[in-house]
Amino acid sequence: MGVDTKLYISAKWDLDDIRVVLERTQQSKVEIEAATSMPNAYKINVIDKGRSIFCITPTNTPIGIATYLSLRSNDEAIQMFKDVAGIFGGLLNKTDTNSNFEWIQGICSAEDGLSYFVKYALVNDGINQHDLQGLIDSINNWYKTVDSRDRSGLRVLANKLASKNNSEE
């Protein structure tokens, strides 16, 4: 058996979320198929990279009930999982050892409401994790499509993001 890189992410992220983030971060087509080994196991194929990720969701992990992702370890696998964790957050185990864990705070780790908009923008508008202007545009597009009862305070959020983005330029 070889050495695997493992990533544990919150079980709140479903397979479609994982697919979208992999497609965006890896610039690759991604296909998901059920694994025959167990009912909650999947094989996630990152087509253009020629990589297959083993996934179990949900399952018991070192961080509690979570989604488990595993890939044959090398520098590319570690970077792929760092990219995914950069969005979702998670616990990365680079080489199957108990001493090689790294907690990665993702942009969607917080429970502050902003993660909803980041997820919405990733799934619906195709932004990447570093596209603040894309996030602002996505929030504005979302704002135009919802009832006013559902959007109190969101114009303020979009304006704050826009002013932060302008101050960084």
C-alpha positions in Angstrom: 0.0 0.0 0.0 1.2 3.5 -0.8 1.0 6.7 1.3 -2.1 8.8 1.0 -2.9 12.4 1.5 -6.2 12.9 3.4 -8.5 15.8 3.8 -11.4 16.0 6.3 -14.0 18.7 5.6 -17.3 19.6 7.2 -20.2 17.2 6.3 -22.2 20.3 5.4 -20.5 20.3 2.0 -22.2 17.9 -0.4 -20.7 16.0 -3.4 -21.9 18.7 -5.8 -20.1 21.4 -3.7 -16.9 19.3 -3.8 -17.3 18.8 -7.6 -17.7 22.5 -8.3 -14.7 23.5 -6.1 -12.5 20.9 -7.7 -13.6 22.0 -11.2 -12.8 25.6 -10.3 -9.6 25.1 -8.4 -8.1 22.4 -10.7 -9.5 23.8 -14.0 -10.7 20.3 -14.8 -13.8 18.3 -15.6 -14.8 16.3 -12.6 -17.0 13.2 -12.6 -18.4 11.4 -9.5 -19.4 7.8 -9.3 -20.6 5.5 -6.5 -17.9 3.2 -5.2 -18.8 -0.4 -4.8 -17.0 -0.8 -1.4 -19.7 0.8 0.7 -23.0 2.8 0.3 -21.6 6.2 1.3 -18.3 5.9 -0.7 -17.6 7.7 -4.0 -14.8 7.9 -6.5 -14.3 11.5 -7.7 -12.4 11.6 -11.0 -10.5 14.8 -11.8 -10.3 14.1 -15.5 -7.7 16.5 -16.8 -5.3 15.7 -13.9 -5.7 11.9 -14.2 -6.4 11.6 -10.5 -9.1 9.7 -8.6 -10.1 10.8 -5.1 -11.7 8.3 -2.7 -14.5 10.0 -0.7 -16.7 8.8 2.2 -19.5 11.1 3.3 -20.5 11.3 6.1 -18.2 9.3 8.3 -16.4 9.4 11.6 -13.1 11.2 11.4 -10.6 12.8 13.7 -12.7 16.0 13.6 -16.0 14.2 14.2 -18.6 13.4 11.6 -17.2 14.8 8.4 -16.5 14.1 4.7 -13.3 12.1 4.2 -11.2 12.6 1.0 -8.1 10.5 0.1 -5.7 10.6 -2.7 -2.3 9.0 -3.4 0.2 11.3 -1.8 2.6 13.5 -3.8 3.1 17.3 -4.1 0.2 17.6 -6.6 -2.2 15.8 -4.3 -1.2 18.0 -1.3 -1.7 21.1 -3.4 -5.0 19.9 -4.7 -6.3 19.3 -1.2 -4.9 22.6 0.0 -6.8 24.3 -2.8 -10.0 22.6 -1.7 -9.4 23.3 2.0 -8.8 26.9 1.0 -12.5 27.1 0.2 -14.1 24.7 2.6 -11.6 24.7 5.5 -10.5 21.3 6.8 -7.9 19.1 8.4 -5.1 18.0 6.0 -3.0 14.9 6.7 -0.3 15.0 4.1 1.3 11.6 4.5 -0.9 9.2 6.6 1.0 9.9 9.8 -0.5 11.1 13.1 2.0 13.9 13.4 1.5 15.4 10.0 -1.8 17.3 10.4 -2.4 20.8 9.2 -5.7 22.7 10.0 -6.6 25.0 7.1 -9.0 27.9 7.6 -11.1 28.2 4.4 -13.0 31.1 3.2 -16.2 29.2 3.9 -15.2 27.9 7.3 -16.9 30.7 9.3 -20.5 30.6 10.1 -21.0 34.3 9.5 -23.4 34.2 6.6 -20.7 35.2 4.1 -20.0 31.5 3.4 -23.5 31.2 1.9 -22.6 33.9 -0.6 -19.2 32.5 -1.4 -20.9 29.1 -2.1 -23.6 30.7 -4.2 -21.0 32.6 -6.2 -18.9 29.5 -6.7 -21.8 27.4 -7.8 -23.8 29.9 -9.8 -21.3 32.4 -11.2 -18.1 30.5 -11.6 -15.8 32.7 -9.4 -12.7 31.3 -7.9 -11.5 31.7 -4.3 -9.5 34.9 -5.0 -12.1 36.7 -7.0 -13.4 39.4 -4.7 -14.9 41.5 -7.5 -16.7 38.3 -8.8 -18.1 37.8 -5.3 -19.3 41.4 -5.2 -21.0 41.0 -8.6 -22.5 37.7 -7.7 -24.0 39.2 -4.5 -25.4 42.1 -6.5 -26.9 39.7 -9.0 -28.4 37.6 -6.2 -29.8 40.8 -4.6 -31.7 41.6 -7.8 -33.4 38.2 -7.9 -34.7 37.9 -4.3 -37.7 39.4 -2.5 -36.9 42.4 -0.3 -38.0 40.5 2.8 -35.1 38.1 2.2 -32.3 40.6 1.7 -32.2 43.1 4.6 -28.7 44.3 5.2 -27.2 42.7 2.1 -26.8 45.9 0.2 -24.6 47.0 3.1 -22.6 43.8 2.9 -22.0 44.2 -0.8 -21.0 47.9 -0.3 -18.5 46.9 2.4 -17.0 44.3 0.2 -16.8 46.7 -2.7 -15.1 49.4 -0.6 -12.6 46.8 0.8 -11.8 45.7 -2.7 -11.4 49.3 -3.9 -9.1 50.1 -1.0 -6.8 47.1 -1.8 -6.3 48.2 -5.4 
